[in-house]
């Protein structure tokens, strides 16, 4: 067993929330962990976008003739444009909207007034807080997964674009 696997070993994957109470603070810790991965994936995507745009700027500013006349240059430009576009897609979150939760900022806004949100938080118990975190964490984990898939593609395309750029410019 790997570290932490005892928490999921033997789980059905469809357990009812509240069947067994999570330790107090567990949901918040998972939320912070997932939030860290959102930040890391956004930073990686931002790096890919910046690197690809930098290479595209170099191509269009200094070496436009290479990009126009060389098939490898055209491939490099296409790969860098794709890397940039996919990197931008990775940065934008895709959380569900429309609920009146107590954690996610869009859900908080859906309460309509400050007083309605305050009332909702006053009705919370420890188990309801953990349930709110569990629901939020489930959706955030899906967002992290989607972001990292797009980041992997952006990185791969940026590296291929860099390699094609080197071949187009220097015949490396």
C-alpha positions in Angstrom: 0.0 0.0 0.0 1.2 3.5 -0.8 1.1 6.3 1.7 -2.5 7.5 2.2 -4.0 4.5 0.3 -5.5 3.2 3.5 -7.9 6.0 3.3 -9.4 4.7 0.1 -8.6 1.0 0.2 -11.8 -1.1 0.0 -13.9 2.0 -0.7 -16.9 1.5 -2.9 -16.5 4.9 -4.6 -20.2 5.6 -4.0 -20.4 5.9 -0.2 -23.1 8.1 1.1 -21.9 11.4 2.6 -22.4 11.4 6.3 -22.2 7.6 6.6 -19.0 8.0 8.6 -17.9 11.4 9.7 -14.6 12.7 8.4 -12.2 14.0 11.0 -12.7 17.7 11.7 -10.6 19.8 9.4 -10.0 17.0 6.9 -12.1 18.7 4.2 -10.3 22.0 4.6 -6.9 20.3 4.4 -7.9 18.5 1.2 -9.3 21.8 -0.1 -5.9 23.5 0.5 -4.1 20.7 -1.2 -6.3 20.9 -4.2 -6.0 24.7 -4.3 -2.2 24.3 -4.4 -2.5 22.1 -7.5 -4.8 24.7 -9.1 -2.2 27.3 -8.5 0.6 25.1 -9.8 -1.3 24.1 -12.9 -2.1 27.7 -13.6 1.6 28.7 -13.2 2.7 25.9 -15.5 0.1 26.9 -18.1 1.2 30.6 -17.8 4.8 29.6 -18.4 3.8 27.7 -21.5 1.8 30.6 -22.8 4.6 33.1 -22.1 7.3 30.8 -23.7 5.2 30.1 -26.8 4.3 33.7 -27.2 7.9 34.7 -26.8 9.0 32.3 -29.5 6.1 33.5 -31.8 7.2 37.1 -31.2 10.7 36.2 -32.2 9.5 34.4 -35.3 7.3 37.3 -36.4 9.6 40.0 -35.3 13.0 38.7 -36.5 12.5 35.6 -38.6 9.2 36.0 -40.5 10.8 34.8 -43.7 11.8 31.5 -42.1 8.3 31.0 -40.9 6.9 31.7 -44.3 9.4 29.8 -46.5 10.1 26.8 -44.4 7.7 23.9 -43.7 9.4 23.4 -40.4 8.9 27.0 -39.6 5.2 26.8 -40.4 4.9 23.7 -38.2 6.7 25.5 -35.4 4.3 28.4 -35.6 1.3 26.1 -35.6 2.6 24.1 -32.6 3.3 27.3 -30.7 -0.1 28.8 -31.5 -1.8 25.5 -30.3 0.4 25.5 -27.2 -0.7 29.0 -26.4 -4.4 28.3 -27.0 -4.4 25.2 -24.9 -2.5 27.0 -22.2 -5.1 29.7 -22.0 -7.9 27.0 -21.8 -6.0 25.4 -18.9 -6.0 28.7 -16.9 -9.8 29.2 -17.0 -11.6 27.3 -14.2 -14.7 25.2 -15.0 -16.6 24.8 -11.7 -20.3 24.2 -11.8 -22.4 27.3 -11.1 -25.9 27.9 -9.8 -25.9 26.4 -6.3 -26.1 28.3 -3.0 -23.1 26.8 -1.2 -21.0 28.3 1.5 -17.5 27.8 0.1 -17.2 28.5 -3.6 -17.3 32.2 -4.4 -19.9 31.9 -7.1 -22.2 29.9 -4.8 -21.7 32.5 -2.1 -22.9 35.2 -4.5 -26.0 33.2 -5.3 -27.3 33.8 -1.8 -28.3 37.2 -3.1 -27.5 39.2 0.0 -24.9 39.4 2.7 -27.6 38.6 5.3 -28.7 35.4 3.5 -25.1 34.2 3.3 -24.6 35.0 7.0 -27.8 33.1 7.9 -26.6 30.1 5.9 -23.3 30.0 7.7 -25.0 30.3 11.1 -26.9 27.1 10.4 -23.7 25.1 9.8 -22.7 22.2 12.0 -19.3 20.6 11.9 -20.6 17.7 9.8 -22.3 20.1 7.4 -19.0 22.0 7.0 -17.2 18.8 6.2 -20.0 17.8 3.7 -19.7 21.2 2.0 -15.9 20.7 1.8 -16.4 17.2 0.4 -18.7 18.4 -2.3 -16.4 21.4 -3.2 -13.3 19.1 -3.1 -15.0 16.6 -5.5 -15.7 19.4 -8.1 -12.3 21.0 -7.5 -10.5 17.7 -8.1 -12.2 17.4 -11.5 -11.1 21.0 -12.3 -7.5 20.1 -11.3 -7.6 17.0 -13.5 -8.9 19.0 -16.5 -6.3 21.7 -16.0 -3.4 19.3 -15.8 -4.5 17.4 -18.9 -4.5 20.8 -20.8 -1.2 21.7 -19.2 0.4 18.5 -20.3 -0.7 19.1 -23.9 0.5 22.8 -23.7 3.9 21.7 -22.5 4.3 19.0 -25.1 3.2 21.3 -27.9 5.5 24.1 -26.7 8.5 21.7 -26.5 7.7 20.4 -30.0 7.3 24.0 -31.2 10.7 24.9 -29.6 12.3 21.9 -31.3 10.7 22.8 -34.7 11.9 26.4 -34.2 15.4 25.3 -33.6 15.3 23.1 -36.7 13.8 25.8 -38.8 16.2 28.5 -37.7 19.5 26.6 -37.3 19.0 23.2 -38.8 19.7 21.6 -35.5 
